[in-house]
Amino acid sequence: MSQAQPAPTSPPPTAPATDPAKPADIWEWFDEKFGRRQFLLQSGWAFFWVFLGGWLLSNLRYLFPNVLYEPSLSFKAGKPEDYPVGVSEKMKKTHRVWIVRTDKGFYSFWARCTHLGCTPNWFDTENRFKCPCHGSNFNRDGDVIAGPAPKPLWRCAIKLADDGQLLIDKARLENRGGAREKDDFFLPYAGA
Ligand code: FES
C-alpha cells in the first residue's frame, strides 16, 4: 500500500521588496513620523491661531491712530527789541510767519499765499511779498497788488507775553481791512 504523497505546495507569495529607509510618499513619511491625522489637525490649528493673531493685531492697530505732532500754533518770538523796523523773516522757517515792525508797533503775517497756499518771499528792495508759484504779489499791509490771489495775506494775533516776549497765535487770523489793524492783530509798541 502506497502512502499518499503530500501535494506539492507553491512557495508563499513574497511582498514586493521595499526600501524601509525610503517611504513611498510624503504622506507616508508624515504618517510614520507624526501620524497623518495629527499632522493635519495641528496644521489646521496653527493656521487658525496665526489668522486670529493677525486679525487681532490689525484691529488693535486701529486703537492707536496715526497722530501728527505739529508745532504749536502759538509761540514766543523773542523780545521786541530784537526786531528792527521792517519785515523780519526770522520766524519764517520754523513757524511760517513774518513779523513786521513799524514805527508804531508790530503785526505778523502767516506766510501762506491766499491763492493756493505756497510760501511767498519778502523782497525788501521791491517792498513786496512775491509768491513763486503763480506770481501773486502782496504789499507790506498784505493786500494783493498783482496775480491771482483772491484775498490779502492773513495776519496772526500778536501780543506781549508775561515775560516781555512777542507771543504769536496762528490759530487766530484776520485779513479784513479795518479789523486787522487793531485789537489782537496789531501790537502798539512804545519802544518802536
Ligand atoms: S499759490 Fe501763490 S500765486 Fe498761486
Residues whose N, C-alpha, C, O or C-beta is under 5 A from the ligand:
A	BS01	FES	C113 H115 L116 G117 C118 C131 C133 H134 G135 S136
